[in-house]
Amino acid sequence: MDKEIINATIEIDGVEITVPEGISVLEAAKLAGIDIPTLCYLKDINEVGACRMCVVEVEGAKALQAACVYPVCGGMVIHTKTKRVRNARKSTLELILSNHNRECTTCVRSENCELQKLAKDLGISDIPYDGIKEKLPIDNVSPSIVRDPNKCILCGRCISTCKNVQKIGVLEFVNRGFDTRVAPAFEVSMQDSSCIYCGQCIQACPVAALREKDDLDRVWEALDDPEKFVVVQTAPAVRAALGEEFGYPIGTRVTGKMVDALKKIGFNKVFDTNFAADLTIIEEGTELLGRIKNGGVLPMITSCSPGWIRYCEYNYPDLLGHLSSCKSPHQMMGAILKTYYAEKNNINPKKMFVVSIMPCTSKKSEIVRPEMGNDVDAVLTTRELARMIKQARINFQAMSDDAQFDQDLLGEYTGAGVIFGATGGVMEAAIRTVADIVGDTDLKNVDYVPVRGVEGLKEAQVTVGDMTIKVAVAHGTANAKKVMDMIKEGKADYHFIEIMGCSGGCVCGGGQPHVTSKALMDIDVRVERAKALYKEDTLMPQRKSHKNSQVMKLYEDFLGEPNGQRSHRLLHTHYSPKEKYPVKSK
């Protein structure tokens, strides 16, 4: 039985409102339309009252109270903008800024920094305190994430996200007093920790203490080289978020504008990773059916998310046999570009430079895995693409909504490929194809709603012909842990499981545009961005991967049969156990 909600009548800044008793003053103020500044606060993730930016005056209380953790009760009278409150917030912010690296003009988060915005909002024009500014070493060893302790404000948001949302716990407060830092244990580099490079810590950071490893210079260098044939591919989730970097509402689909901008930047070819998503479904679906019919390892688990792969290698090395051997779609695309496409167009593969635009920071580490064979040369996040467009002085708003990806050989894609970017999308795409193959039919209803949505763990079963296939979908490594523990305990009687390393799937990957903690109180970004992908899916003339005529032509002309010898050589890989506490690199 649900707990009965008890209401309380309180007064905030002279406004009397009735709210559920026990909610925080911050939430109550929001219901009253009153804005209280925050910095360390992340709804349901980091509610600790550490930064003191949200202090308010509560009548009867001796000290100012942190609104994000102070519960309301009936009769409470609260003041959010008295002189005492304003002065306290301003002094606190000045102290934070006094030892902060304030080189804002050269910072990757300039004009998109919560600390910078607060300073502007509170009218900070001078810092009266002379704080200690140590020049601490920057951890930029890993291929994915850069940690800059000089910009860290010790808010703890990244720690709570890594520990409580992802259930990994790589980051922690180390040392004490003025020597306190946020770092992996023993202050090893991110590369020497069991970090999966999901980038959710970057998304949580209000400043630039955590950011992606920037590869823009390498890509510009390739574009400037007349000897290079530079191909770019874009993941489905990018089109659902890129517009946010240019002022569009969260969840605006900007496919055409993105393609137009990429062509104006100067890439020789602009392809959609969705083609390879369709290819992945053919390979993965065939692999699944083979395991079911031949007594292979079940349940089979998707391998599209490199963050999830790293998590499994570190935490469940004994269960690696459950992973599909398929490479992720952008790696498949790179392999096909440097073989089939190069051959058909008389291009020297050694002169080809493949760039992947991804919503994911872990993809940067994926491309340097020795098992991948240099399929892809560089990965740019959605944020990096936005910076590239700005560097090229391109007016994104003026780009055409109707620009099309290049269509030759690898240009076709279906709605099934598009929805890869949302949690449950890979599963739904796979079901659409497997259902047709097993039932030897062409099913008309292709919307498998039970695997959609942002519930942490979803289950469904699909009956096709005389076969019932049981499936599960998990997103975020905290939910992945639940599923993997079920497998270890023999309680997961599924045939197929989709796991994505980030909550919501790729639409909320670590390389997507930053969303402020304030905005996250009002909107579920996972839902809004996913809507854009499902909308594009419904607009496609074909919505099943095996209906992609260019993919079928690829098999006919080059690959042979799905899961065949050439497919395995180019499109499949293997994974290996990783030491959770490796020896520190020198």
SULGIBEL-V774279 format. One record per backbone hydrogen bond with DSSP energy under -0.5 kcal/mol. NH is the residue of the N-H (numbers start at 1). CO is the residue of the C=O. Records with the same first field share a line. If there is no record, write none. Layout:
NH: CO / CO
This chain:
7: 5
8: 19
10: 8 / 17
11: 76
12: 15
13: 78
15: 12
16: 14
17: 10 / 15
19: 8 / 17
21: 6
22: 72
23: 20
25: 67 / 70
26: 67
28: 24
29: 25
30: 26
31: 27
32: 28
33: 30
34: 29
42: 46
45: 42
46: 42
48: 46
55: 52
56: 65
57: 79
58: 56
59: 57 / 77
61: 58
65: 56
67: 54 / 65
69: 66
70: 66
71: 69
72: 23
75: 9
76: 73
78: 11
79: 57
86: 82
87: 83
88: 84
89: 85
90: 86
91: 87
92: 88
93: 89
94: 90
95: 91
96: 92
97: 93
98: 94
99: 95 / 96
100: 97
101: 150
102: 100
104: 102
106: 103
107: 104
110: 107
112: 109
114: 206
115: 206
117: 113
118: 114
119: 115
120: 116
121: 117
122: 118
123: 120
124: 119
125: 123
128: 126
131: 98 / 129
134: 132
136: 134
139: 147
140: 138
146: 211
147: 139
148: 146 / 209
149: 147
151: 148
160: 156
161: 157
162: 158
163: 159
164: 160
165: 160 / 161
166: 161
168: 162
169: 162
172: 183
174: 181
179: 176
180: 177
181: 174
183: 172 / 181
184: 188
185: 170
187: 184
188: 185
192: 189
193: 190
195: 190
203: 199
204: 200
205: 201
211: 146
213: 144
214: 212
219: 215
220: 216
221: 217
222: 218
223: 219
224: 220
225: 221 / 222
226: 224
228: 225
229: 351
230: 228
231: 229 / 353
232: 269
233: 355
234: 271
235: 357
238: 235
239: 235 / 236
240: 237
241: 238
242: 238
244: 241
245: 242
246: 243
247: 244
248: 243
251: 240
252: 249
254: 239 / 252
258: 254
259: 255
260: 256
261: 257
262: 258
263: 259
264: 260
265: 261
266: 262
267: 262
268: 230
269: 230
271: 232 / 269
273: 234
275: 272
277: 273
278: 274
279: 275
280: 276
281: 277
282: 278
283: 279
284: 280
285: 281
286: 282
287: 283
288: 284
289: 285
290: 286
291: 287
292: 288
293: 289
294: 290
295: 291
296: 291
300: 495
301: 322
302: 497
306: 304
309: 305
310: 306
311: 307
312: 308
313: 309
314: 310
315: 311
316: 312
319: 316
320: 317
322: 319
323: 320
324: 301
327: 571
331: 328
332: 328
333: 329
334: 330
335: 331
336: 332
337: 333
338: 334
339: 336
341: 336
342: 337
343: 339
344: 340
345: 341
346: 343
347: 342
349: 347
351: 348
352: 349
353: 229
354: 352
355: 231 / 353
356: 378
357: 233 / 355
358: 356 / 380
364: 361
365: 361 / 362
366: 362
367: 363
368: 365
369: 366
372: 369
373: 370
375: 372
377: 354
378: 354
380: 356
382: 358
383: 511
385: 381
386: 382
387: 383
388: 384
389: 385
390: 386
391: 387
392: 388
393: 390
394: 389
396: 394
398: 395
399: 396
403: 400
406: 270
410: 408
411: 407
415: 542
417: 414
418: 414
419: 415
420: 417
421: 418
422: 419
423: 504
425: 422
428: 424
429: 425
430: 426
431: 427
432: 428
433: 429
434: 430
435: 431
436: 432
437: 433
438: 434
439: 435
440: 436
441: 436
446: 444
448: 446
449: 447
451: 448
452: 449
458: 473
460: 471
462: 469
464: 462 / 467
467: 464
469: 462 / 467
470: 468
471: 460
472: 496
473: 458
474: 498
475: 456
476: 500
477: 501
478: 165
479: 476
480: 476
481: 477
482: 478
483: 479
484: 480
485: 481
486: 482
487: 483
488: 484
489: 485
490: 487
491: 486
492: 486
493: 491
494: 492
495: 470
496: 470
497: 300
498: 472
499: 497
500: 474
505: 502
507: 421 / 504
508: 505
509: 506
510: 198
511: 359
512: 359 / 509
520: 516
521: 517 / 518
522: 519
523: 519
525: 523
527: 524
528: 524
529: 525
530: 526
531: 527
532: 528 / 529
533: 529
534: 530
535: 531
536: 532
537: 533
538: 534
539: 535
540: 536 / 537
547: 544
548: 545
549: 547
552: 548
553: 549
554: 550
555: 551
556: 552
557: 553
558: 554
559: 554
560: 555
561: 559
564: 561
567: 559
568: 564
569: 565
570: 566
571: 567
572: 567 / 568
573: 325
578: 313
582: 579
